[in-house]
Amino acid sequence: MSVASRPPRPRALFVAALLLLTLALAGAIALQAYRNFLGHKATAERVLHDYARLAAARFANRTEMNFYYENFSPAMDALMRAKAGEPDVSLPAPSRLPATTEPHAADFRKLARYTFRYNLRNGHLETAGTVPSLTVRKWLRDTLPPHRRTVYDPKEHLGAIVRTVDGLSRAIIYTVVNDNAGAPRTIVGLEEDARGLEPLYTADEDRAALWPRPLTGGVAYDSLGSVIVTEADGRELYRSPTQYAPTFSARDSFEHPMMGAMRVQVALRPDLAPKLVIGGMPRSNVPMLLSLLALTAGLVVAALLQLRREYELSRLRADFVSGVSHELRTPLAQIRMFSETLLLGRVRSDEERERSLEIIDQEARRLTHLVENLLHFSRSERRLTQLSPAPAPLPPLVSEAAEGFAPLAAARGVTLCSELTDGVVAPVDADALHQMLLNLLDNAVKYGPPGQTVPLGLTVADGRARVSVDDEGPGIPAADRERIWDRFWRLERDRGSAVAGTGIGLSVVRELVGLHGGRTWVEDAPASERGDRAGSRFVIELPLVPLAQAASGPGSVRADAGATA
Ligand code: ADP
């Protein structure tokens, strides 16, 4: 008979590949989701930077207007009305300039330090009011002509320079007076304390908010951001009372250079910034993605493990079928051979006839034993095993099993020697105990050497009956002492070896012992512990009282309890 075919490994590999592909797919989806998140985040940040840019531009524009209408333009009007540009009119000091009709947030008359008149033809600089230092006068002479040429806007009749000179922040506002031929003749203007212009940064806050009303809902606009205004060279002129981190910030400068080329930086209030983005700032999905990925990986690993178990199980089943066929074939062949010998009258003596009948009997027993095992196994697979334990003296039951097995043992020259404690009574199912002992004895003979002695023991320990079967075989490695009790499991060295087996004998033993509320384990045979020879001892431990009684007392044993070594 051929060995049963192996389970379809390529299919298992295919499923494993599918699972790994699923994992890779989940990884790719997670990566894509993360990229999307980064894209959304970048877009939201761009939107916020755009809002900051918009606010900076609006702030610059609003402040320019305020400067122009509230301060620069009234100051130039007053100078013109006082005819300060005429060489034959004496230059009026700021306090003598005519007051403007409207009250202004930053009144130029209060802020002005001095007025000046600069003759473009001869470079003569005249001042009235607080006398500027020599440094300032030189700076004016050096700065005014090129500024007039390059920056001054003749259409607006206005130029402004905001700069810190000689330690003071100065706003120079001037206009150019032409001669009759229309050629520039005189620069006339005044210097103000640039810091005094501060009220103009916040004037008109309500009318010209930094962000259009529909964008911001009911929020007080300027509280959405903070502002810093600097001179062209970066010196600070103004900062709003509250300042926010420049996470979302933008810069701009006053549009008209003639307005003093000041610069402004606006930073969005970080906690309000997300409200400006429709749907809020995208939240990082990394933790969620990582946990989903970990979950998928966990599931895939679990599925792969399960697949491996399934594969292993189907391989073991295949070995089982092969083992059963093998175990059936040998005794059947023996029975056929010796029965034919008898039938054909080929025996030469009575002794030979006896011997042939003995062999037929042995092999029939072996077959019965195997079939019994298969029936037990199949019943336990379908959860149909039923036992009827009844208190019985154990020594006669153990002896009976040993005697029944003796012919099979003798066939391999094995001596069974029993050492049984008298009077041990325990609730057992006699057939089940018989089957268990036969299985252990069969293994001892099968895996031990021919001619060995197999001691069979019965003792009482810790209030339980212990039946043990020793052998002189190779023993069971410590790592396998639990697995050998699993269905179909055979030690590596025995798989495919000449020793036929099905891998169900010990699982039947453990199941039956469990149903008695007992335990099973394997240990080194005492002889091997002494170093004399190798060998194992298989132990069955059974409670001395019926299960129901034991369950009500302390130290009860579960009916389905497994055993541990
Ligand atoms: P099998 O039909 O293969 O003997 P069992 O369930 O009875 O199935 O045993 C499971 C495996 O445990 C065996 O295949 C063998 O590898 C190992 N085994 C069982 N009994 C012994 C023993 N007495 N000595 C060495 N190995 C044993």
Boltz pocket constraint, residues with backbone or C-beta under 6 A from the ligand:
constraints:
  - pocket:
      binder: B
      contacts: [[A, 439], [A, 440], [A, 443], [A, 444], [A, 447], [A, 448], [A, 471], [A, 473], [A, 474], [A, 475], [A, 476], [A, 484], [A, 486], [A, 489], [A, 490], [A, 491], [A, 492], [A, 494], [A, 500], [A, 501], [A, 502], [A, 503], [A, 504], [A, 505], [A, 506], [A, 507], [A, 536]]
      max_distance: 6.0
